[in-house]
Amino acid sequence: MASLKKPKTATGTSPAVTPGAHTYPASSPAGAHGRHVAEVSSAYLADPQTRIDIIRQGIPAARIGDLAARMGISKENLLAILGMSRATISRKEKNAALLSKDESERVLGIEMLIGTVQAMVEQSGDPAGFDAARWLAGWLANPVPALAGATPASYMDTFEGQKLLANLLAMSQSGVYA
């Protein structure tokens, strides 16, 4: 694994989540969009039913720009990684619309990978200064021998590809692909 640095949210704090609960933090921004941002940001800590509810309800299209900024990459690059149409997402952003189930699942998948990386660092050492979102962006862009030289980004457009990457990250923590 590459050198790791601690992630920080826009407010410098971690979002509050109660796994299994369908309530939202009182401090989250007002309105449905704010609720979605809090849900997606804390998706890794949520139980599967909550994540399914988020996918079924749809994630606001504006979340893609927020996620790209958090990862330190362009929105266009993130859309390419996720296999999404720029025109479709721009239209949905303009209309303050929600992503489809498929699109929401892909966005939630990348959030889950960020959470996985953060949890790995917290379990393995000192997470101080580590930025999981930016680290993941770099990892996605570089060829990986365990993927026959392909980039992890080339697997992000499908649920199965995202599961494969999560398993690969877990194996790298155990030293299998160190």
QUIZI-V981436 format. One record per pair of residues at least 4 apart in sequence whose C-alpha atoms are under 8 Angstrom apart, sorted by the first residue. I is the first residue (numbers start at 1). J is the second residue. Records with the same first field share a line. If there is no record, write none. Layout:
# QUIZI-V981436
I = J ; J
This chain:
# QUIZI-V981436
1 = 172 ; 173 ; 178
2 = 135 ; 139
4 = 121 ; 127 ; 130 ; 131 ; 132 ; 135
5 = 127 ; 128 ; 129 ; 130 ; 131 ; 132 ; 135
6 = 118 ; 127 ; 128 ; 129 ; 130 ; 131 ; 132
7 = 118 ; 129 ; 130 ; 131 ; 132 ; 133
8 = 12 ; 13 ; 14 ; 131
9 = 13 ; 14
15 = 25 ; 38 ; 41 ; 42
16 = 25 ; 42
17 = 21 ; 24 ; 25 ; 39 ; 42 ; 45 ; 46
18 = 45 ; 46
19 = 45 ; 46 ; 47 ; 50
20 = 46 ; 47 ; 49 ; 50
21 = 50
22 = 50
24 = 28 ; 35 ; 38 ; 39
25 = 38
28 = 34 ; 35 ; 38
29 = 33 ; 34 ; 35
30 = 34 ; 35
31 = 35
32 = 36
33 = 37 ; 60
34 = 38
35 = 39
36 = 40 ; 54 ; 59 ; 60
37 = 41 ; 63
38 = 42
39 = 43 ; 54
40 = 54 ; 59 ; 108 ; 111
41 = 111
42 = 46
43 = 51 ; 108 ; 111 ; 112 ; 115
44 = 111 ; 112 ; 115 ; 116
45 = 115
46 = 50 ; 51
47 = 51
48 = 52
49 = 53
50 = 54
51 = 55 ; 108
52 = 56
53 = 57
54 = 58 ; 59 ; 104
55 = 59 ; 101 ; 102 ; 104 ; 105 ; 108
56 = 101
57 = 101
58 = 98 ; 99 ; 100 ; 101 ; 104
59 = 63 ; 98 ; 99 ; 100 ; 104
60 = 93 ; 96 ; 97 ; 98 ; 99
61 = 89 ; 90 ; 92 ; 93 ; 96 ; 97 ; 98 ; 99
62 = 66 ; 93 ; 96
63 = 67
64 = 68 ; 75 ; 78 ; 79 ; 107
65 = 69 ; 75
66 = 70
67 = 71
68 = 72 ; 73 ; 74 ; 75 ; 78
69 = 73 ; 74 ; 75
70 = 133 ; 134
71 = 133 ; 134 ; 135 ; 136 ; 137
72 = 133 ; 134 ; 137
73 = 77 ; 78 ; 137
74 = 78
75 = 79
76 = 80 ; 86
77 = 81
78 = 82
79 = 83 ; 84 ; 85 ; 86
80 = 84 ; 85
81 = 153 ; 154 ; 156 ; 157
82 = 106 ; 107 ; 153 ; 156 ; 157 ; 158
83 = 156 ; 157
84 = 88 ; 89 ; 103
85 = 89
86 = 90
87 = 91
88 = 92
89 = 93 ; 99
90 = 94
91 = 95
92 = 96 ; 97 ; 98 ; 99
93 = 97
99 = 103 ; 104
100 = 104
101 = 105
102 = 106
103 = 107
104 = 108
105 = 109 ; 159
106 = 110 ; 156 ; 157 ; 158 ; 159
107 = 111
108 = 112
109 = 113 ; 159 ; 162
110 = 114 ; 156 ; 162
111 = 115
112 = 116
113 = 117 ; 136 ; 162 ; 166
114 = 118 ; 132 ; 133 ; 136
115 = 119 ; 132
116 = 120 ; 166 ; 169
117 = 121 ; 132 ; 136 ; 169
118 = 122 ; 127 ; 131 ; 132
119 = 123
120 = 124 ; 170 ; 173
121 = 125 ; 126 ; 127
122 = 126 ; 127
131 = 135
132 = 136
133 = 137
134 = 138
135 = 139
136 = 140
137 = 141
138 = 142
139 = 152
140 = 151 ; 152 ; 153
141 = 151 ; 152 ; 153
142 = 150 ; 151 ; 152
143 = 147 ; 149 ; 150 ; 151 ; 152
144 = 148 ; 149 ; 150 ; 151 ; 152
145 = 149 ; 150
146 = 168 ; 177
147 = 151 ; 152
150 = 154
151 = 155
152 = 156 ; 165
155 = 161 ; 162 ; 165
156 = 161 ; 162
157 = 161 ; 162
158 = 162
159 = 163
160 = 164
161 = 165
162 = 166
163 = 167
164 = 168
165 = 169
166 = 170
167 = 171
168 = 172 ; 177
169 = 173
170 = 174
171 = 175 ; 176 ; 177
172 = 176 ; 177 ; 178
173 = 178
